[in-house]
Amino acid sequence: MLFTYETCIKKYKTDYQLRKQIEMGNVFKIDKGIYSDCKYESDLAVIGMKYPNAVFTLNSAFYFHGLTDTIPRMYYLETDKDATKIRDEKVKQIFDNHESMELGVVEMDYDGTKIKVFNKERLLIELIRNKNKLPFDYYKEIICNYRKLIHELDIQAIQEYALVLPKSNMVMETIQMEVL
């Protein structure tokens, strides 16, 4: 299980006691400010704890939702436009407006790790907005998978998200032509 430095200090009372626990092998330092009672933790769990205000999006979220079987090379995280730049080679950071950051955010359990990720409705809009940045075959694979589950999606939520997010007319036209 992962712990923050603050949680460890509450448990062990001082930094010295925490270091003693690390020396004894009861606690393991995983990353800066992140500790665990296990020697190894998944990258996904560490990334989720390291960046609690970020939301998994695009390639990562497509994979987590089962819309593609292509494993992303890095973790795609969306943060507020005023957030500090993430300097981690495993993370691709995407900046977004304050108002739209919480649209369609859900908590998902993926391989035993709770993560914040966009729902399928929001991801459909993100897919279309970023169409030109994605390889054509990859885009088509995900669009085809959306066609298979269109009856499971909340169309009203898609329309509401599209009105708030940029490129709303283009998004709605593309959904009409390529998905419905």
N, C-alpha and C positions, 0 to 999 in steps of 0.2 A: 504494500500500500504506500502511496506517495504522501509526503508531508511537506509543508512549507517550513522555512526556517522559523517563522513565528510560532507555528504549532510545536515544533521541536523544543523551542525555548520554554514554552508553557509547560511541556511535559518534563523536561530535564532541568529547568530552572535557570541554568547559566550556560554560556557558550563553552566554558571549560568542561562541564558535565556532558554536553553534546559531543565534544571532541573525544572524550573518554569513551563514550558509547560507540563512536566510529572506530576508535582504536581496538575496542573489544570485539568488533564485528557485529554488534547488535543493530547498528544503523549504518546505512551506506549513503555517501554523497553521490547523487546522480548527476546533478548539474548545479549551477550557481543558485543557491537558495532553495534547492529541491533535494529532499532526502527520502529514503525508503527503508523499509524493514526487509526488503529483498535485494539481492545483489544486482539483479537485472530487471529493468522495467521496459515496457514497450515505448517506442518513440512517440506513438500516438498519445499515450497517457502523459508523457513528459511535456510534449508540445501543448496539449490541452491545459495542463496546469501552469505552464510557463507563461502562456498568453490567455488568461481567463476572459478577457474582453473581446477576443477575436472569434470569428465564426468560420467554420470550414465551408469552403465554397468551390465552385467550378470543378476541376478535375478530381479533387479529393472527394467532394460531396457526390459527384456523379458515381464514383466508385463505391462509396459507402451506401448509397441508395440502390445499388445494383443496376444502374442504368448503363454501365459499361463494365467490361472485364479487364480493361487496361489499367494496370496498377500505375498510379502517378509516380513520377520520379521524385517529386517533392510535395510538401504539404501546402495547399493553397488556403491562405487565411485572409479573410476580409476584416479590416479594422476601420475605425473612424478616421476621417481625413486628417484629424489633428493628432493622431496617435504617433508615438515615436517609431522611427523606422526599425524594423526587425532585422537584425544582423545575424542571420542564421542561414547557412547554406542549404539547410533542409526545408526552408520555408520560402514560399513566393507570396509576398504581401500585396494585397489589393486594397486601395483606399476607397472609402465610400462616405457619403453625407451622413450627418447626425440623424436626420429624419428617417432615412430608409434603412438604417443598420438593423433595426429590430423587426423589420417586415419578414415574416415567414421563418423566423428562427425557432427551431425545435431542439429539444435535448434528445439525443439518440444514444442507445447503448450499442456500441460496436466492439465486438470481441471482448466484452467485459469492461469496456472503458466508456464512461459517459462523456459525450462530446456535444458541443453546440454546433449545429449544422443548419443550413437552409433547407426548408421543406421542398418537395418535388415541384410544387407550383412556382415558388420563387426561382428555383433552379432552371425551370423552363424559360423564364424571362431572361435570366443571366446567360443561358446558352445562346439565345437569339441575339442579345445585346453584344455578345462576344464572338459571334459567328465568324467574323473575319480574322480573328486571332487564333482560331482553332484549325487543326488540319481538317480538310474536307471529309475524309473517310470517318474520322472520329466524330465530327458533327453529325454526319448522316447516321452513324450507328446509334447515337443517343436519341436523335429525332425518331428513328424507327422504333426504339424502345418506348418512347413517349406515346407513339401511336398505339402500341399494344395495351397501354394502361390508361388511355384517355378517359375511360368511363369511371376510373377510380379517382381522378383529379377533381378538385374543387374549382370549377370554371369561374365562379363568381370571385373567388380569391385571386385567381390569375388576372382577371380584369381589374380588380382593385389595385393590385400590385403594379400592374402595367401603367395605370393612370398616375401613380406616385413616382415611378422610376423614369429616368430619361428614355427617349426613343419610343414612347408609348405607341404612336401610330404605326411605326415600322414593326414593332413587336406584335401588335394585334393582327396586322396584315399577314405577317409570317406565320403566326399560329393558325389563322384561317386557311392559308394555302398549304402549309406543310404538315400540320398535326391533325386538325379536325377532319 
